[in-house]
Amino acid sequence: MAFAGGKLRVVLATWHIPLMQVGRYLTKEALTASIVAAHDLCLSLGILEPRIAVCGLNPHAGEGGLLGSEELSWINPLLQALQIQFTGLLPKTLPADTLFWRHSQGEFDIVVALYHDQGLAPLKLIDFDTSVNITLGLPFIRTSPDHGTAYNIAGKGIASHKSFKNAISLAKKLIN
């Protein structure tokens, strides 16, 4: 699952699961697949040398082990190993509380968030009306408006068309 807005691009390493279960589903395989997907999505968008940043799991990306050991024990070593294959991949996680601001300023091409709200809260804050959901791993292109069906405003004449329009434009770009 990936999302693209006017300023931000995000790939999720885990999806719609309770926060308490993130640790169970965030595996080396899931994170690797998300990084590969982020890289491939950037290539599809014409970004030939993508700069990929990965959010830390813990506050302040673990703060050297003070706020959790996952970054030191397996996430950063995995990123360092994958950096050989993906040269634009940063070799360590970054604190999510500042990472998305840096991304919005153009420092990175895409961010891999480790769980749903870590990636989608900043995306929707900045790009709510324009963001697009991209389903990854399918044998065909699938994009859709990110905001969902919006049944609560259906028929009221207040829905924005921007995300739908961007979903079509992005699908056309990905096809080419």
N, C-alpha and C positions, 0 to 999 in steps of 0.2 A: 504494500500500500504506500503510495507516494502522493504528495500534494505540491502543487505549484501555484504561486500567486504572483502578484506584481513584483514583489521584492524577495520573497522567501521560497525556497524549495526544501522539502522535508521528506525523508523516507523513514518509516517506522520499523524498528527491529521487532517489536511485538505489537499486537493489535488490540482488539476489543476484549480485554481481560481485566479482572479486578487487580488493583494495584498490589494487593498482597500476593498475587501469583506471578508477578513480573519476574522474580528471581527464578522461578521454575521454568519459565518459557524463554528467558534470555540466556541462550546458550552460545557457545562458540560458533556453531553452525548457523544459528539464526542471525547473529551479528555479521558473520562473514557474508551470508546471502544478502543481507541488507546493504552492505558496503558494495558488493558486486552490482546490486540493483541500482544503487545511487550512481555509481560510475557509468553503468550502461545507459541510464536515463540521461545523464549529462551528455554522453556521446551522441545519443539520439537527438538531443537539442542543439548539436553543433558545438558543444564545449569540448574541445579535443584534449585538453589537459585539466580535468576537473580538480578543483580544490575542495576536498571532502573533510569535514569536521564531524567528530562524534561527541555527543553529549556524555558527560559523566553520569553514572547511575546515582551516585550519592551527592549530597550538597557539596559544592566546591570541588567536584570531581574527586571526592574522598579525602581531600586535604592531606595527602601524603600518608594515608592510613588512619588518620585521626577520626574520620567520619565514615569509615567503611573500608574494607580491604579489597573489594572486587576490582577496582581500577588497577591496583598494584599486583594482585595475584593472577589475574588472567586477561582483563580487558586491554590494558596498555601493552602487555607482551604480544597479544594477538594483533593489535594495530601495528606494532613495530615489525612483526613478521609479514603482515600484508602490505606494508609500505614498499617492500621490494617489488611487488606486482603493481601496486597503485601508487605511483610516485607523488601524486597530489594529496594523498591521505596523510593527515597529521599523525605523528607517532604516539600521541597520547590523547586521552579524553580532555575535554574542556568543560568548565562549569556552565551548565545550561542557563544560569541566570544572567550571564553576560554574552554567551555565545550567539544568541539570536540577534542581539543588537549588532554585534560584529558582522554577522551574516547580512543584516539589513543594510549595512554600510558598504557591502561589496567585497568583504575580505574572503568569503568562501562562496563557492558555487552551489553547494548543497550541504545539508546537515542530516546526519543520521541520529534520530532521537530514539531512546531506548524503550520508551513506552508512550502510549497514546497522548495523554494530556501534556506530557513534556514537550512534544512537538507541535501539537495542534493548538494549544492555548496561545503561543506567540504568533503562529500563522494566522489564526482567526482574528487576533487583535489587530494585526497589520493589514491583512489581505482578505478580510471576511467576504466582501462583496465580489471579489475577483478570483478567489482560489478555486482550483480544479483538483478533483480526486483522480488519480491515475492508478488503475489496477495493473500491477506488475506480474510478470510470469505467465501471461496468457499468450496463446499463439496468434492473437490479434490485438489491435489497439482498442482500449476501452478507457474513455474519460467521462466524467460526469461533474455536475456542479458539486462543490464541496459541502454546501450548507444543507443538503438533504431536500426532502419533499416540501417542507414548510406548510404543512396542512393548516397550521394555525392562522395563516394569512391568505390561504387560497380563496380566490374569488373577490378579494378586497381591492385589487388593483394597485397594490403597494409593493409587490415582489420585484426585486431587481433582476434584470436579465443578464447582468454582466458576467456572472460565473458560468451561466449556460453558454453565452457567446464565447467566452474564453475556452470552455471545454471543447467546443467545435474547432476553434482556431488551433488549439494545442494538438488535437487529434490529427488535423491536417498537417501540422508541422512534423509530428512523429511519423506519419505515413511517408513523408518525403525524406 
